[in-house]
């Protein structure tokens, strides 16, 4: 996939990979399929113990993206990788609480806090 088509940026930080979304990414069904492939590749090629997904700039997480996150968490768990979420807006945090997905993920207010917990 060419760099201009990537929906995420990945940075290695110790034994964690940090994922950030491209500016103005939309979580349509088509977009989330591409994001899911990219995130799965991160799990496939990285020797990590944690995957921190930073939601800075993401106004609203779609139901499609929630499904991607659950599938990613299940795949990561089999590989003994913890998926951590950071920088959720108030509305996105409330969405996780209403769907009770906050029980599946560790959610942190900042990327640094998530990385410190992953260390």
N, C-alpha and C positions, 0 to 999 in steps of 0.2 A: 504494500500500500504506500503510495507516495506521501511525502511529508505534508504536502498541502491538504491531503484528504484526512489526515489523522484527527480524531476527535478528542484525544487525550495526549497529555505530555507526562512522561514518567522520569522520575529522578531517583537514583539510588541514594539512600541516606543510611549508611551502616548496613544493618541486616533488614532494613525496611525499604520498600519501594513506595514512593509518594506519587500519587496520580492526581493530576489537575486537568480540568476540562478546558477545551479550547474556548476562546471567547465566543459568546452568543450561540453556544451549542444548544440544539433543540432536542428534546427527548421524544421525538416521534418514533413510531415503530421501526422505521427504516434506520434512523440514526442509532437507536438503542441496539439494533442488531450489529451494526458496525462497532459500537462501543463494546459490546459483549465480546466480540472477536478480539479486539485489542486488549481488553482486560484479561481474557483467558490466555493470550500470548504472554502477557507479563508473568502470570503464574507458571507458564510452561518453561520460560527461559531464565527465570530468576531464582537464585539461591537465597531466599528470604524467609524471615520468620513472621513478618507482618506486612500487610498492604494497607497503607493509609490513603483513603480517598478523600480529597479536599474538594468541598463543594462551593468554594468561593466563587461568587458570580452566578451561581445557579439559582434562579428565582423560584422555580417550581419543579419538583421531581414528578415525572409522570408515572402512571401505573405500570407502563412497560419497563421503565427504569427500575422500579421497585422489584419487579420480577427478575431483572438482570442481576440486581444486587443479591437477591436470595439465592439464585443459582450459583453466582460467583462465590458467595459465602460457603455454600455446601461443597463446591469443588475445592476451595481453599482449605476447608476444614479437613478433608481427606488427605491433604498434603501437609497438614499441621502448620498452616499459615493462618494467622488471625487477620480478619478484615476489620479495619477501624475507620470510622467516618469522622470527618472534622469540618468545622466551619459551616454548619447547616444554618440556614435562615430560621427565624422563629416559625414561619409557616411550614417549612420542611421538617423541622423538629416535631411540630405538632402532628404532622402527617405520620411520622414514625410512631408517635405515641398512640394515635388513634388506631393505627393498624397493628399495634403491639410489636412492630418490628424493632422497636428499641430494646426488646428483650433478646433479639438475635445478634445485635451489633453493639460494640462499644462505641459510644458517641462522645466526642470531645469538642470543646468550644474552640480549640485552636489546633493547628497542625503541630506546633511545638509540643503541646500537651500530649497529643497522640503519639508522637515520636518518643517522648520521654517514657510513656507507658510501655512502648514497644521494646525499649532498651533492656 
